[in-house]
Amino acid sequence: MDNYPLTVYCDHPEVHFERRIAARLAKVSVTFIRECEHEELITCRRILHGKKGVCCSDVSKLKIIRHLHEDMGLDLEAVEFVMQYRNQIEAMRERLKEMELRMQRRESSYLAEIQTLRRQLSRESEIE
């Protein structure tokens, strides 16, 4: 961990890396990071000593951006488009998970209610 000094940003819960460290982690150039920041694909924040830093999640984004840009030949505008749709798909997956969870809870409550009604029916049939 000595090779990658960490910087904690005071108003942000995530750890930030200096641009040059983030560039090494994502296997991109510092210039590429600046281009991505200019295209608003990532957000660099001021960290200690006045330098700009990149958070861990943006380092991961940089890896994806690099793959889309270098390996798939997309320009940064197309990468932005892909990233937006990727985020929308992820949000839809989260909503789907929430809906499934709510449906499971409802099913459990309905099954519990059915069990209660069965017990009542069996008690009433025993009384008769």
MOPAC internal coordinates of N, CA, C and O (Angstrom, degrees):
PM7 1SCF
backbone

  N    0.0000 0     0.00 0     0.00 0    0    0    0
  C    1.4491 1     0.00 0     0.00 0    1    0    0
  C    1.5245 1   110.63 1     0.00 0    2    1    0
  O    1.2310 1   120.22 1   170.63 1    3    2    1
  N    1.3259 1   117.18 1    -9.37 1    3    2    1
  C    1.4620 1   120.56 1   178.91 1    5    3    2
  C    1.5227 1   111.76 1   -65.77 1    6    5    3
  O    1.2310 1   120.19 1   152.35 1    7    6    5
  N    1.3233 1   117.25 1   -27.65 1    7    6    5
  C    1.4639 1   120.99 1  -178.84 1    9    7    6
  C    1.5212 1   112.36 1   -71.49 1   10    9    7
  O    1.2310 1   120.02 1   158.36 1   11   10    9
  N    1.3226 1   117.57 1   -21.64 1   11   10    9
  C    1.4562 1   122.00 1  -175.03 1   13   11   10
  C    1.5241 1   110.36 1  -124.41 1   14   13   11
  O    1.2310 1   120.02 1   -98.90 1   15   14   13
  N    1.3361 1   117.57 1    81.10 1   15   14   13
  C    1.4686 1   119.19 1  -178.61 1   17   15   14
  C    1.5206 1   110.76 1   -63.71 1   18   17   15
  O    1.2310 1   120.57 1   -46.13 1   19   18   17
  N    1.2989 1   116.52 1   133.87 1   19   18   17
  C    1.4581 1   122.70 1  -178.20 1   21   19   18
  C    1.5142 1   110.37 1   -92.60 1   22   21   19
  O    1.2310 1   121.14 1   -31.36 1   23   22   21
  N    1.3177 1   115.42 1   148.64 1   23   22   21
  C    1.4515 1   121.22 1   175.21 1   25   23   22
  C    1.5085 1   107.80 1  -130.52 1   26   25   23
  O    1.2310 1   120.12 1   -53.84 1   27   26   25
  N    1.3028 1   117.38 1   126.16 1   27   26   25
  C    1.4556 1   121.17 1   179.26 1   29   27   26
  C    1.5204 1   108.27 1   -93.20 1   30   29   27
  O    1.2310 1   121.06 1   -54.85 1   31   30   29
  N    1.3262 1   115.58 1   125.15 1   31   30   29
  C    1.4599 1   121.15 1   178.00 1   33   31   30
  C    1.5150 1   107.01 1   -85.14 1   34   33   31
  O    1.2310 1   119.79 1   -49.35 1   35   34   33
  N    1.3232 1   118.00 1   130.65 1   35   34   33
  C    1.4581 1   121.06 1  -169.59 1   37   35   34
  C    1.5276 1   113.97 1   -67.87 1   38   37   35
  O    1.2310 1   119.14 1   149.62 1   39   38   37
  N    1.3363 1   119.24 1   -30.38 1   39   38   37
  C    1.4618 1   120.66 1  -177.91 1   41   39   38
  C    1.5229 1   113.14 1  -103.39 1   42   41   39
  O    1.2310 1   119.93 1  -172.05 1   43   42   41
  N    1.3141 1   117.74 1     7.95 1   43   42   41
  C    1.4588 1   120.83 1  -175.68 1   45   43   42
  C    1.5202 1   108.47 1  -131.70 1   46   45   43
  O    1.2310 1   119.61 1   -45.35 1   47   46   45
  N    1.3334 1   118.35 1   134.65 1   47   46   45
  C    1.4625 1   120.20 1  -174.07 1   49   47   46
  C    1.5265 1   114.64 1   -72.17 1   50   49   47
  O    1.2310 1   119.95 1   163.13 1   51   50   49
  N    1.3324 1   117.70 1   -16.87 1   51   50   49
  C    1.4526 1   120.10 1  -176.39 1   53   51   50
  C    1.5270 1   111.66 1   -89.63 1   54   53   51
  O    1.2310 1   121.15 1   -25.24 1   55   54   53
  N    1.3030 1   115.40 1   154.76 1   55   54   53
  C    1.4615 1   122.19 1   175.61 1   57   55   54
  C    1.5277 1   108.12 1   -77.49 1   58   57   55
  O    1.2310 1   120.80 1   -37.69 1   59   58   57
  N    1.3228 1   116.07 1   142.31 1   59   58   57
  C    1.4607 1   121.21 1   179.39 1   61   59   58
  C    1.5241 1   110.41 1  -117.15 1   62   61   59
  O    1.2310 1   121.11 1   -34.21 1   63   62   61
  N    1.3349 1   115.49 1   145.79 1   63   62   61
  C    1.4521 1   122.61 1   175.60 1   65   63   62
  C    1.5191 1   108.53 1  -110.28 1   66   65   63
  O    1.2310 1   120.57 1   -35.14 1   67   66   65
  N    1.3136 1   116.51 1   144.86 1   67   66   65
  C    1.4595 1   119.64 1   172.77 1   69   67   66
  C    1.5287 1   107.91 1   -59.06 1   70   69   67
  O    1.2310 1   121.36 1   -24.84 1   71   70   69
  N    1.3307 1   115.01 1   155.16 1   71   70   69
  C    1.4704 1   119.36 1  -176.88 1   73   71   70
  C    1.5315 1   112.65 1   -54.42 1   74   73   71
  O    1.2310 1   120.25 1   137.16 1   75   74   73
  N    1.3138 1   117.13 1   -42.84 1   75   74   73
  C    1.4682 1   119.00 1  -176.47 1   77   75   74
  C    1.5305 1   110.85 1   -67.11 1   78   77   75
  O    1.2310 1   120.31 1   145.34 1   79   78   77
  N    1.3258 1   117.01 1   -34.66 1   79   78   77
  C    1.4659 1   121.02 1   177.60 1   81   79   78
  C    1.5277 1   109.38 1   -71.00 1   82   81   79
  O    1.2310 1   120.84 1   135.70 1   83   82   81
  N    1.3324 1   115.99 1   -44.30 1   83   82   81
  C    1.4694 1   120.46 1   177.83 1   85   83   82
  C    1.5282 1   110.24 1   -59.96 1   86   85   83
  O    1.2310 1   120.72 1   141.59 1   87   86   85
  N    1.3297 1   116.24 1   -38.41 1   87   86   85
  C    1.4649 1   120.45 1   178.66 1   89   87   86
  C    1.5267 1   110.62 1   -62.64 1   90   89   87
  O    1.2310 1   120.68 1   138.12 1   91   90   89
  N    1.3324 1   116.30 1   -41.88 1   91   90   89
  C    1.4643 1   119.80 1   177.66 1   93   91   90
  C    1.5236 1   111.79 1   -65.38 1   94   93   91
  O    1.2310 1   120.56 1   138.68 1   95   94   93
  N    1.3358 1   116.54 1   -41.32 1   95   94   93
  C    1.4639 1   120.90 1  -179.39 1   97   95   94
  C    1.5279 1   111.89 1   -64.78 1   98   97   95
  O    1.2310 1   120.62 1   138.90 1   99   98   97
  N    1.3306 1   116.42 1   -41.10 1   99   98   97
  C    1.4610 1   121.15 1  -177.16 1  101   99   98
  C    1.5283 1   112.40 1   -89.49 1  102  101   99
  O    1.2310 1   120.49 1   176.09 1  103  102  101
  N    1.3423 1   116.67 1    -3.91 1  103  102  101
  C    1.4642 1   122.62 1  -178.93 1  105  103  102
  C    1.5250 1   111.81 1    59.51 1  106  105  103
  O    1.2310 1   121.56 1  -133.21 1  107  106  105
  N    1.3426 1   114.62 1    46.79 1  107  106  105
  C    1.4640 1   122.07 1   176.11 1  109  107  106
  C    1.5248 1   107.71 1  -131.62 1  110  109  107
  O    1.2310 1   121.18 1    -5.17 1  111  110  109
  N    1.3185 1   115.34 1   174.83 1  111  110  109
  C    1.4666 1   119.27 1   177.36 1  113  111  110
  C    1.5291 1   109.75 1   -91.99 1  114  113  111
  O    1.2310 1   120.99 1   -18.58 1  115  114  113
  N    1.3173 1   115.71 1   161.42 1  115  114  113
  C    1.4663 1   120.95 1   176.06 1  117  115  114
  C    1.5272 1   108.94 1   -63.82 1  118  117  115
  O    1.2310 1   120.51 1   144.49 1  119  118  117
  N    1.3271 1   116.63 1   -35.51 1  119  118  117
  C    1.4684 1   121.34 1   177.14 1  121  119  118
  C    1.5291 1   110.31 1   -61.15 1  122  121  119
  O    1.2310 1   120.72 1   138.54 1  123  122  121
  N    1.3243 1   116.22 1   -41.46 1  123  122  121
  C    1.4638 1   120.37 1   178.34 1  125  123  122
  C    1.5287 1   110.48 1   -62.77 1  126  125  123
  O    1.2310 1   120.28 1   140.84 1  127  126  125
  N    1.3241 1   117.07 1   -39.16 1  127  126  125
  C    1.4658 1   120.96 1   176.91 1  129  127  126
  C    1.5201 1   109.81 1   -61.95 1  130  129  127
  O    1.2310 1   120.58 1   137.22 1  131  130  129
  N    1.3234 1   116.50 1   -42.78 1  131  130  129
  C    1.4770 1   119.74 1   178.04 1  133  131  130
  C    1.5333 1   111.37 1   -62.49 1  134  133  131
  O    1.2310 1   120.58 1   139.22 1  135  134  133
  N    1.3354 1   116.49 1   -40.78 1  135  134  133
  C    1.4663 1   120.50 1   177.82 1  137  135  134
  C    1.5284 1   110.77 1   -62.32 1  138  137  135
  O    1.2310 1   120.85 1   136.56 1  139  138  137
  N    1.3230 1   115.99 1   -43.44 1  139  138  137
  C    1.4724 1   120.47 1   179.04 1  141  139  138
  C    1.5248 1   111.02 1   -64.58 1  142  141  139
  O    1.2310 1   120.74 1   142.32 1  143  142  141
  N    1.3188 1   116.19 1   -37.68 1  143  142  141
  C    1.4623 1   119.91 1   177.40 1  145  143  142
  C    1.5310 1   109.90 1   -67.24 1  146  145  143
  O    1.2310 1   120.54 1   138.83 1  147  146  145
  N    1.3251 1   116.58 1   -41.17 1  147  146  145
  C    1.4649 1   120.74 1   178.55 1  149  147  146
  C    1.5387 1   110.83 1   -62.32 1  150  149  147
  O    1.2310 1   120.45 1   142.17 1  151  150  149
  N    1.3316 1   116.74 1   -37.83 1  151  150  149
  C    1.4663 1   121.71 1   178.27 1  153  151  150
  C    1.5340 1   111.83 1   -80.73 1  154  153  151
  O    1.2310 1   120.58 1   179.88 1  155  154  153
  N    1.3381 1   116.50 1    -0.12 1  155  154  153
  C    1.4616 1   124.28 1   179.97 1  157  155  154
  C    1.5263 1   113.01 1    61.42 1  158  157  155
  O    1.2310 1   121.05 1  -146.84 1  159  158  157
  N    1.3367 1   115.60 1    33.16 1  159  158  157
  C    1.4543 1   120.90 1   174.36 1  161  159  158
  C    1.5233 1   110.91 1   -81.75 1  162  161  159
  O    1.2310 1   120.83 1   150.95 1  163  162  161
  N    1.3233 1   116.02 1   -29.05 1  163  162  161
  C    1.4650 1   122.23 1   175.66 1  165  163  162
  C    1.5273 1   107.78 1  -134.97 1  166  165  163
  O    1.2310 1   121.33 1   -12.97 1  167  166  165
  N    1.3313 1   115.07 1   167.03 1  167  166  165
  C    1.4590 1   120.28 1   178.69 1  169  167  166
  C    1.5200 1   108.82 1  -122.86 1  170  169  167
  O    1.2310 1   120.94 1   -59.61 1  171  170  169
  N    1.3143 1   115.81 1   120.39 1  171  170  169
  C    1.4625 1   120.65 1   174.15 1  173  171  170
  C    1.5216 1   107.70 1   -95.98 1  174  173  171
  O    1.2310 1   120.60 1   -40.52 1  175  174  173
  N    1.3158 1   116.46 1   139.48 1  175  174  173
  C    1.4576 1   121.89 1   179.88 1  177  175  174
  C    1.5187 1   109.40 1  -118.88 1  178  177  175
  O    1.2310 1   121.72 1   -26.14 1  179  178  177
  N    1.3163 1   114.32 1   153.86 1  179  178  177
  C    1.4689 1   119.20 1   173.82 1  181  179  178
  C    1.5169 1   107.88 1   -70.60 1  182  181  179
  O    1.2310 1   121.44 1   -48.65 1  183  182  181
  N    1.3045 1   114.85 1   131.35 1  183  182  181
  C    1.4602 1   120.14 1   177.44 1  185  183  182
  C    1.5218 1   108.16 1  -117.90 1  186  185  183
  O    1.2310 1   120.52 1    10.80 1  187  186  185
  N    1.3030 1   116.61 1  -169.20 1  187  186  185
  C    1.4545 1   121.24 1  -179.97 1  189  187  186
  C    1.5211 1   111.37 1   -54.57 1  190  189  187
  O    1.2310 1   120.29 1   -29.94 1  191  190  189
  N    1.3018 1   117.05 1   150.06 1  191  190  189
  C    1.4617 1   124.51 1   177.71 1  193  191  190
  C    1.5246 1   112.42 1    67.24 1  194  193  191
  O    1.2310 1   119.71 1  -163.99 1  195  194  193
  N    1.3450 1   118.17 1    16.01 1  195  194  193
  C    1.4548 1   122.44 1   175.05 1  197  195  194
  C    1.5185 1   115.87 1    76.56 1  198  197  195
  O    1.2310 1   119.87 1  -178.98 1  199  198  197
  N    1.3184 1   117.85 1     1.02 1  199  198  197
  C    1.4672 1   120.35 1   179.14 1  201  199  198
  C    1.5187 1   109.28 1   -79.96 1  202  201  199
  O    1.2310 1   121.12 1   -16.93 1  203  202  201
  N    1.3328 1   115.46 1   163.07 1  203  202  201
  C    1.4535 1   119.66 1   175.96 1  205  203  202
  C    1.5148 1   109.00 1   -96.47 1  206  205  203
  O    1.2310 1   121.23 1   -36.66 1  207  206  205
  N    1.3452 1   115.25 1   143.34 1  207  206  205
  C    1.4503 1   120.58 1  -178.69 1  209  207  206
  C    1.5103 1   112.54 1  -129.20 1  210  209  207
  O    1.2310 1   121.56 1   -18.56 1  211  210  209
  N    1.3138 1   114.62 1   161.44 1  211  210  209
  C    1.4596 1   123.29 1  -179.22 1  213  211  210
  C    1.5227 1   107.84 1  -119.90 1  214  213  211
  O    1.2310 1   120.40 1   -48.32 1  215  214  213
  N    1.3492 1   116.84 1   131.68 1  215  214  213
  C    1.4650 1   119.96 1  -179.50 1  217  215  214
  C    1.5280 1   110.69 1   -78.19 1  218  217  215
  O    1.2310 1   120.97 1   -12.82 1  219  218  217
  N    1.3150 1   115.76 1   167.18 1  219  218  217
  C    1.4684 1   121.74 1  -176.35 1  221  219  218
  C    1.5346 1   112.18 1   -58.86 1  222  221  219
  O    1.2310 1   120.41 1   137.29 1  223  222  221
  N    1.3206 1   116.83 1   -42.71 1  223  222  221
  C    1.4670 1   118.79 1  -178.70 1  225  223  222
  C    1.5228 1   110.94 1   -65.77 1  226  225  223
  O    1.2310 1   120.10 1   146.45 1  227  226  225
  N    1.3322 1   117.42 1   -33.55 1  227  226  225
  C    1.4680 1   119.68 1   176.99 1  229  227  226
  C    1.5276 1   111.57 1   -73.14 1  230  229  227
  O    1.2310 1   119.82 1   150.54 1  231  230  229
  N    1.3294 1   117.94 1   -29.46 1  231  230  229
  C    1.4676 1   120.17 1   173.89 1  233  231  230
  C    1.5253 1   108.76 1   -63.48 1  234  233  231
  O    1.2310 1   120.49 1   138.52 1  235  234  233
  N    1.3290 1   116.67 1   -41.48 1  235  234  233
  C    1.4671 1   120.34 1   176.99 1  237  235  234
  C    1.5252 1   110.41 1   -63.41 1  238  237  235
  O    1.2310 1   120.65 1   138.20 1  239  238  237
  N    1.3409 1   116.36 1   -41.80 1  239  238  237
  C    1.4639 1   120.28 1   177.17 1  241  239  238
  C    1.5185 1   110.49 1   -60.92 1  242  241  239
  O    1.2310 1   120.65 1   139.54 1  243  242  241
  N    1.3391 1   116.35 1   -40.46 1  243  242  241
  C    1.4645 1   119.84 1   179.59 1  245  243  242
  C    1.5236 1   111.72 1   -59.63 1  246  245  243
  O    1.2310 1   120.66 1   142.81 1  247  246  245
  N    1.3215 1   116.35 1   -37.19 1  247  246  245
  C    1.4660 1   119.88 1   177.93 1  249  247  246
  C    1.5276 1   110.65 1   -63.29 1  250  249  247
  O    1.2310 1   120.83 1   137.79 1  251  250  249
  N    1.3314 1   116.02 1   -42.21 1  251  250  249
  C    1.4672 1   120.43 1   178.76 1  253  251  250
  C    1.5291 1   110.04 1   -67.34 1  254  253  251
  O    1.2310 1   120.86 1   136.26 1  255  254  253
  N    1.3221 1   115.96 1   -43.74 1  255  254  253
  C    1.4659 1   120.93 1   179.34 1  257  255  254
  C    1.5236 1   109.94 1   -60.25 1  258  257  255
  O    1.2310 1   120.73 1   136.03 1  259  258  257
  N    1.3323 1   116.21 1   -43.97 1  259  258  257
  C    1.4726 1   120.40 1   178.64 1  261  259  258
  C    1.5201 1   110.33 1   -59.22 1  262  261  259
  O    1.2310 1   120.34 1   135.13 1  263  262  261
  N    1.3194 1   116.96 1   -44.87 1  263  262  261
  C    1.4667 1   120.90 1   179.77 1  265  263  262
  C    1.5360 1   110.61 1   -61.19 1  266  265  263
  O    1.2310 1   120.72 1   132.70 1  267  266  265
  N    1.3319 1   116.24 1   -47.30 1  267  266  265
  C    1.4607 1   119.68 1  -179.25 1  269  267  266
  C    1.5295 1   111.17 1   -65.20 1  270  269  267
  O    1.2310 1   120.53 1   141.45 1  271  270  269
  N    1.3253 1   116.60 1   -38.55 1  271  270  269
  C    1.4644 1   121.12 1  -176.08 1  273  271  270
  C    1.5281 1   111.99 1   -77.01 1  274  273  271
  O    1.2310 1   120.56 1   128.91 1  275  274  273
  N    1.3256 1   116.54 1   -51.09 1  275  274  273
  C    1.4621 1   119.91 1  -174.24 1  277  275  274
  C    1.5259 1   112.94 1   -84.26 1  278  277  275
  O    1.2310 1   120.30 1   131.69 1  279  278  277
  N    1.3220 1   117.02 1   -48.31 1  279  278  277
  C    1.4640 1   120.10 1  -174.39 1  281  279  278
  C    1.5251 1   112.95 1   -79.47 1  282  281  279
  O    1.2310 1   120.67 1   145.58 1  283  282  281
  N    1.3393 1   116.33 1   -34.42 1  283  282  281
  C    1.4582 1   118.98 1  -177.04 1  285  283  282
  C    1.5283 1   112.59 1  -102.78 1  286  285  283
  O    1.2310 1   120.31 1   173.72 1  287  286  285
  N    1.3349 1   117.01 1    -6.28 1  287  286  285
  C    1.4476 1   120.98 1   173.76 1  289  287  286
  C    1.5238 1   116.01 1    75.08 1  290  289  287
  O    1.2310 1   119.94 1  -158.72 1  291  290  289
  N    1.3290 1   117.72 1    21.28 1  291  290  289
  C    1.4591 1   120.37 1   179.37 1  293  291  290
  C    1.5258 1   110.01 1   -85.03 1  294  293  291
  O    1.2310 1   120.62 1   -37.68 1  295  294  293
  N    1.3401 1   116.43 1   142.32 1  295  294  293
  C    1.4641 1   118.33 1   173.51 1  297  295  294
  C    1.5310 1   108.29 1   -78.01 1  298  297  295
  O    1.2310 1   120.28 1   -10.15 1  299  298  297
  N    1.3251 1   117.06 1   169.85 1  299  298  297
  C    1.4652 1   120.48 1  -173.18 1  301  299  298
  C    1.5341 1   112.68 1   -64.77 1  302  301  299
  O    1.2310 1   119.80 1   150.30 1  303  302  301
  N    1.3362 1   117.98 1   -29.70 1  303  302  301
  C    1.4682 1   119.82 1   176.16 1  305  303  302
  C    1.5217 1   110.59 1   -66.06 1  306  305  303
  O    1.2310 1   120.60 1   137.91 1  307  306  305
  N    1.3293 1   116.45 1   -42.09 1  307  306  305
  C    1.4652 1   120.48 1   177.95 1  309  307  306
  C    1.5274 1   110.10 1   -67.00 1  310  309  307
  O    1.2310 1   120.69 1   143.11 1  311  310  309
  N    1.3317 1   116.28 1   -36.89 1  311  310  309
  C    1.4675 1   120.52 1   177.50 1  313  311  310
  C    1.5243 1   109.65 1   -62.01 1  314  313  311
  O    1.2310 1   120.58 1   137.75 1  315  314  313
  N    1.3382 1   116.50 1   -42.25 1  315  314  313
  C    1.4612 1   120.23 1   178.30 1  317  315  314
  C    1.5280 1   110.41 1   -59.66 1  318  317  315
  O    1.2310 1   120.57 1   136.41 1  319  318  317
  N    1.3192 1   116.51 1   -43.59 1  319  318  317
  C    1.4592 1   122.28 1   178.32 1  321  319  318
  C    1.5301 1   110.49 1   -59.57 1  322  321  319
  O    1.2310 1   120.44 1   132.02 1  323  322  321
  N    1.3331 1   116.77 1   -47.98 1  323  322  321
  C    1.4699 1   121.72 1   179.32 1  325  323  322
  C    1.5238 1   110.69 1   -61.96 1  326  325  323
  O    1.2310 1   120.46 1   137.48 1  327  326  325
  N    1.3395 1   116.72 1   -42.52 1  327  326  325
  C    1.4592 1   120.46 1  -178.91 1  329  327  326
  C    1.5241 1   111.59 1   -65.24 1  330  329  327
  O    1.2310 1   120.13 1   141.93 1  331  330  329
  N    1.3458 1   117.35 1   -38.07 1  331  330  329
  C    1.4627 1   120.59 1   177.41 1  333  331  330
  C    1.5235 1   110.40 1   -62.20 1  334  333  331
  O    1.2310 1   120.37 1   133.79 1  335  334  333
  N    1.3286 1   116.89 1   -46.21 1  335  334  333
  C    1.4546 1   119.78 1   179.17 1  337  335  334
  C    1.5164 1   111.76 1   -67.97 1  338  337  335
  O    1.2310 1   120.33 1   146.42 1  339  338  337
  N    1.3032 1   116.97 1   -33.58 1  339  338  337
  C    1.4638 1   120.72 1   175.64 1  341  339  338
  C    1.5334 1   110.03 1   -62.26 1  342  341  339
  O    1.2310 1   120.55 1   136.76 1  343  342  341
  N    1.3363 1   116.55 1   -43.24 1  343  342  341
  C    1.4679 1   120.87 1   177.80 1  345  343  342
  C    1.5208 1   111.09 1   -64.60 1  346  345  343
  O    1.2310 1   120.30 1   140.20 1  347  346  345
  N    1.3350 1   117.03 1   -39.80 1  347  346  345
  C    1.4637 1   120.26 1   178.39 1  349  347  346
  C    1.5216 1   110.80 1   -64.42 1  350  349  347
  O    1.2310 1   120.31 1   138.52 1  351  350  349
  N    1.3127 1   117.01 1   -41.48 1  351  350  349
  C    1.4687 1   120.83 1   178.54 1  353  351  350
  C    1.5205 1   109.88 1   -63.13 1  354  353  351
  O    1.2310 1   120.46 1   137.62 1  355  354  353
  N    1.3158 1   116.73 1   -42.38 1  355  354  353
  C    1.4704 1   120.81 1   178.74 1  357  355  354
  C    1.5272 1   110.88 1   -62.83 1  358  357  355
  O    1.2310 1   120.58 1   138.23 1  359  358  357
  N    1.3294 1   116.51 1   -41.77 1  359  358  357
  C    1.4729 1   120.33 1   178.18 1  361  359  358
  C    1.5272 1   110.26 1   -64.24 1  362  361  359
  O    1.2310 1   120.27 1   140.64 1  363  362  361
  N    1.3226 1   117.08 1   -39.36 1  363  362  361
  C    1.4671 1   120.04 1   178.66 1  365  363  362
  C    1.5276 1   110.64 1   -66.57 1  366  365  363
  O    1.2310 1   120.15 1   142.75 1  367  366  365
  N    1.3203 1   117.31 1   -37.25 1  367  366  365
  C    1.4740 1   120.41 1   176.50 1  369  367  366
  C    1.5262 1   110.85 1   -62.58 1  370  369  367
  O    1.2310 1   120.87 1   137.94 1  371  370  369
  N    1.3300 1   115.95 1   -42.06 1  371  370  369
  C    1.4649 1   120.13 1   178.44 1  373  371  370
  C    1.5280 1   110.99 1   -62.67 1  374  373  371
  O    1.2310 1   120.97 1   135.86 1  375  374  373
  N    1.3420 1   115.76 1   -44.14 1  375  374  373
  C    1.4689 1   119.13 1   178.23 1  377  375  374
  C    1.5135 1   111.19 1   -62.64 1  378  377  375
  O    1.2310 1   120.52 1   139.53 1  379  378  377
  N    1.3358 1   116.61 1   -40.47 1  379  378  377
  C    1.4592 1   120.95 1   178.61 1  381  379  378
  C    1.5229 1   110.71 1   -62.69 1  382  381  379
  O    1.2310 1   120.44 1   138.52 1  383  382  381
  N    1.3376 1   116.77 1   -41.48 1  383  382  381
  C    1.4691 1   120.90 1   177.20 1  385  383  382
  C    1.5261 1   110.91 1   -60.93 1  386  385  383
  O    1.2310 1   120.99 1   135.55 1  387  386  385
  N    1.3437 1   115.70 1   -44.45 1  387  386  385
  C    1.4654 1   120.27 1   178.91 1  389  387  386
  C    1.5169 1   110.82 1   -61.82 1  390  389  387
  O    1.2310 1   120.35 1   137.30 1  391  390  389
  N    1.3254 1   116.94 1   -42.70 1  391  390  389
  C    1.4629 1   120.71 1   179.58 1  393  391  390
  C    1.5237 1   110.88 1   -63.87 1  394  393  391
  O    1.2310 1   120.22 1   137.68 1  395  394  393
  N    1.3328 1   117.19 1   -42.32 1  395  394  393
  C    1.4575 1   120.83 1   177.78 1  397  395  394
  C    1.5220 1   110.64 1   -62.04 1  398  397  395
  O    1.2310 1   120.45 1   138.40 1  399  398  397
  N    1.3158 1   116.74 1   -41.60 1  399  398  397
  C    1.4538 1   121.03 1   178.59 1  401  399  398
  C    1.5253 1   111.09 1   -62.61 1  402  401  399
  O    1.2310 1   120.71 1   135.19 1  403  402  401
  N    1.3494 1   116.26 1   -44.81 1  403  402  401
  C    1.4753 1   119.86 1   177.27 1  405  403  402
  C    1.5186 1   111.41 1   -61.63 1  406  405  403
  O    1.2310 1   120.50 1   139.13 1  407  406  405
  N    1.3382 1   116.65 1   -40.87 1  407  406  405
  C    1.4688 1   119.93 1   179.26 1  409  407  406
  C    1.5233 1   110.91 1   -64.81 1  410  409  407
  O    1.2310 1   120.11 1   140.85 1  411  410  409
  N    1.3257 1   117.40 1   -39.15 1  411  410  409
  C    1.4651 1   120.54 1   177.74 1  413  411  410
  C    1.5279 1   110.84 1   -64.12 1  414  413  411
  O    1.2310 1   120.73 1   138.96 1  415  414  413
  N    1.3420 1   116.21 1   -41.04 1  415  414  413
  C    1.4673 1   119.40 1   177.89 1  417  415  414
  C    1.5181 1   110.87 1   -63.51 1  418  417  415
  O    1.2310 1   120.81 1   135.74 1  419  418  417
  N    1.3299 1   116.06 1   -44.26 1  419  418  417
  C    1.4755 1   119.08 1   178.27 1  421  419  418
  C    1.5136 1   110.92 1   -61.34 1  422  421  419
  O    1.2310 1   120.81 1   135.62 1  423  422  421
  N    1.3271 1   116.06 1   -44.38 1  423  422  421
  C    1.4571 1   120.13 1   179.39 1  425  423  422
  C    1.5245 1   110.31 1   -58.93 1  426  425  423
  O    1.2310 1   120.47 1   136.75 1  427  426  425
  N    1.3222 1   116.71 1   -43.25 1  427  426  425
  C    1.4644 1   120.34 1   179.20 1  429  427  426
  C    1.5279 1   111.18 1   -62.65 1  430  429  427
  O    1.2310 1   120.74 1   137.28 1  431  430  429
  N    1.3355 1   116.20 1   -42.72 1  431  430  429
  C    1.4666 1   118.42 1   179.88 1  433  431  430
  C    1.5304 1   110.65 1   -67.26 1  434  433  431
  O    1.2310 1   120.09 1   141.77 1  435  434  433
  N    1.3415 1   117.43 1   -38.23 1  435  434  433
  C    1.4682 1   120.12 1   177.52 1  437  435  434
  C    1.5215 1   111.37 1   -65.53 1  438  437  435
  O    1.2310 1   120.54 1   140.20 1  439  438  437
  N    1.3350 1   116.58 1   -39.80 1  439  438  437
  C    1.4647 1   119.56 1   177.97 1  441  439  438
  C    1.5294 1   110.98 1   -65.68 1  442  441  439
  O    1.2310 1   120.48 1   141.71 1  443  442  441
  N    1.3169 1   116.68 1   -38.29 1  443  442  441
  C    1.4617 1   119.88 1   177.30 1  445  443  442
  C    1.5256 1   109.89 1   -65.44 1  446  445  443
  O    1.2310 1   120.44 1   139.40 1  447  446  445
  N    1.3127 1   116.76 1   -40.60 1  447  446  445
  C    1.4624 1   120.44 1   178.02 1  449  447  446
  C    1.5268 1   111.21 1   -64.94 1  450  449  447
  O    1.2310 1   119.98 1   141.06 1  451  450  449
  N    1.3167 1   117.65 1   -38.94 1  451  450  449
  C    1.4644 1   121.56 1   177.46 1  453  451  450
  C    1.5209 1   110.20 1   -63.61 1  454  453  451
  O    1.2310 1   120.90 1   137.50 1  455  454  453
  N    1.3446 1   115.89 1   -42.50 1  455  454  453
  C    1.4677 1   119.71 1   178.15 1  457  455  454
  C    1.5258 1   110.68 1   -60.86 1  458  457  455
  O    1.2310 1   120.34 1   137.32 1  459  458  457
  N    1.3257 1   116.95 1   -42.68 1  459  458  457
  C    1.4621 1   121.41 1   178.81 1  461  459  458
  C    1.5242 1   110.34 1   -61.63 1  462  461  459
  O    1.2310 1   120.06 1   135.44 1  463  462  461
  N    1.3039 1   117.50 1   -44.56 1  463  462  461
  C    1.4624 1   121.61 1   179.23 1  465  463  462
  C    1.5284 1   111.12 1   -64.68 1  466  465  463
  O    1.2310 1   119.86 1   140.85 1  467  466  465
  N    1.3172 1   117.87 1   -39.15 1  467  466  465
  C    1.4780 1   120.64 1   177.16 1  469  467  466
  C    1.5274 1   110.88 1   -62.17 1  470  469  467
  O    1.2310 1   121.16 1   136.94 1  471  470  469
  N    1.3323 1   115.39 1   -43.06 1  471  470  469
  C    1.4646 1   118.43 1   179.10 1  473  471  470
  C    1.5219 1   111.03 1   -62.18 1  474  473  471
  O    1.2310 1   120.90 1   136.88 1  475  474  473
  N    1.3380 1   115.89 1   -43.12 1  475  474  473
  C    1.4608 1   119.84 1   178.43 1  477  475  474
  C    1.5098 1   110.87 1   -61.57 1  478  477  475
  O    1.2310 1   120.35 1   136.72 1  479  478  477
  N    1.3264 1   116.94 1   -43.28 1  479  478  477
  C    1.4571 1   121.13 1   178.80 1  481  479  478
  C    1.5269 1   111.61 1   -61.96 1  482  481  479
  O    1.2310 1   120.86 1   137.07 1  483  482  481
  N    1.3247 1   115.96 1   -42.93 1  483  482  481
  C    1.4636 1   118.52 1  -178.83 1  485  483  482
  C    1.5368 1   110.27 1   -67.43 1  486  485  483
  O    1.2310 1   120.05 1   142.95 1  487  486  485
  N    1.3499 1   117.51 1   -37.05 1  487  486  485
  C    1.4728 1   119.74 1   177.22 1  489  487  486
  C    1.5189 1   110.44 1   -65.38 1  490  489  487
  O    1.2310 1   120.67 1   137.52 1  491  490  489
  N    1.3242 1   116.33 1   -42.48 1  491  490  489
  C    1.4636 1   119.78 1  -179.10 1  493  491  490
  C    1.5267 1   111.81 1   -67.55 1  494  493  491
  O    1.2310 1   120.81 1   144.71 1  495  494  493
  N    1.3266 1   116.06 1   -35.29 1  495  494  493
  C    1.4705 1   118.34 1   178.62 1  497  495  494
  C    1.5287 1   110.89 1   -72.13 1  498  497  495
  O    1.2310 1   119.49 1   150.92 1  499  498  497
  N    1.3356 1   118.57 1   -29.08 1  499  498  497
  C    1.4599 1   122.09 1   176.60 1  501  499  498
  C    1.5184 1   110.82 1   -71.00 1  502  501  499
  O    1.2310 1   120.20 1   146.86 1  503  502  501
  N    1.3211 1   117.22 1   -33.14 1  503  502  501
  C    1.4606 1   121.48 1  -179.82 1  505  503  502
  C    1.5156 1   110.14 1   -69.44 1  506  505  503
  O    1.2310 1   120.12 1   142.47 1  507  506  505
  N    1.2994 1   117.38 1   -37.53 1  507  506  505
  C    1.4678 1   120.60 1  -177.71 1  509  507  506
  C    1.4590 1   108.78 1   -73.09 1  510  509  507
  O    1.2310 1   120.10 1   180.00 1  511  510  509

